[in-house]
């Protein structure tokens, strides 16, 4: 049987690696959202697009992510979209 303390350390290292990947992906997503914001501005559209956000939340909830519930995913993406809108409005 393996050492539980060593296994915990391995698990935490793997989580740290995934967190780093998530941060890289979030930065890339934010840059694309900022580019979309510039495109919307050029088209005279508002930063917030309720139809797009509703469709995105439905897609995320339907796709699922392991043990995370659809409600958890909607909450995460709602927070992500709010943070992205703040970043768009600050530029």
Long-range contacts (C-beta under 8 A, 24 or more apart in sequence): 26-80, 29-80, 29-84, 30-84, 30-87, 33-84, 33-87, 33-88, 34-87, 34-88, 34-91, 37-88, 37-91, 47-85, 47-88, 47-89, 48-85, 53-81, 56-81
